[in-house]
């Protein structure tokens, strides 16, 4: 076996083992850890209810909901998730600017810095957590503590494979400083 064949086999093995780790050892819920705020990324079942539940339990005093569809009115959001007007006014910020994981992280980081937040509970689906946390850590203040609170889900194989490739791409970009 020549060097190129061994290298190719090693890369393939690392890729397969990495995917198995990614698929069969997903991040889990964080429990009741206290943080200054909660950042939830829209787009997956159970994410917003999990974030609101943690807000209701007092684990944080503020909630930033990243990636809310522009057509959703705050009162509609409140009605859909049974959030009181008082809680909406004091504690919930809806972000209508971001449209994907990268812009979710950027908008959340801007809000975190503007509000001098030192710790956040990041809520997203288990399959999405690794890349979402990496994106947030990349743009957030350096001293930000990120508590990963993954919502368990049942993603399809295609979703897992696509997200694994997105994670690998983000990691590769991080290595080259982007």
C-alpha positions, 0 to 999 in steps of 0.5 A, spaced: 500 500 500 503 506 497 502 513 501 497 516 497 492 509 499 494 509 506 492 517 507 486 516 503 484 510 507 486 514 513 481 520 511 476 516 509 476 512 516 476 519 520 470 521 516 466 515 517 468 515 525 466 522 525 460 522 522 458 516 527 460 520 533 456 526 530 450 521 529 450 517 535 452 521 540 448 528 540 449 533 545 443 533 550 439 538 554 443 542 559 438 542 565 437 548 570 444 551 569 443 559 570 445 564 565 444 571 564 440 570 558 437 565 553 438 565 545 434 560 541 434 559 534 428 558 530 427 552 525 426 546 529 420 543 533 421 544 541 426 549 541 422 555 542 417 551 548 424 549 551 427 556 551 420 559 554 420 553 559 427 555 561 425 562 562 419 561 566 423 557 571 427 563 572 434 560 569 435 566 565 431 573 565 431 575 558 430 571 552 433 572 544 429 569 539 433 569 533 430 568 526 423 570 527 419 570 520 418 577 518 411 576 517 410 574 525 407 579 529 409 579 536 402 579 539 402 573 534 408 570 537 405 571 544 399 568 543 402 562 539 406 560 545 402 563 551 407 568 553 404 574 557 404 581 555 408 583 561 413 577 559 414 579 552 415 587 554 420 585 559 424 579 557 423 577 550 426 580 544 424 577 537 430 578 532 427 579 525 433 580 521 437 573 521 435 568 516 440 562 517 445 559 522 450 564 521 446 570 521 442 568 527 449 567 531 451 574 528 445 578 531 445 574 537 452 576 538 450 583 537 445 583 542 449 579 547 455 585 546 450 591 547 446 588 553 453 586 556 451 579 557 456 574 560 453 567 559 447 564 555 443 558 554 443 556 547 437 552 545 437 549 538 436 542 536 441 536 538 443 535 531 444 543 530 447 544 536 455 543 535 455 548 529 450 553 532 455 553 538 461 554 534 458 560 529 456 563 536 463 562 539 466 565 533 462 572 533 460 573 540 465 576 545 471 572 547 469 571 555 462 569 553 460 562 557 455 558 552 451 553 556 449 548 550 441 546 551 440 541 545 433 539 544 432 532 542 429 530 536 429 525 530 432 528 524 432 524 518 439 521 515 439 526 510 439 532 515 444 529 519 449 528 513 448 535 511 449 538 518 455 534 518 458 536 512 456 544 514 459 542 521 466 540 517 466 546 512 465 551 518 471 547 522 475 548 516 473 555 515 475 556 522 482 553 521 484 558 516 481 564 520 474 565 517 
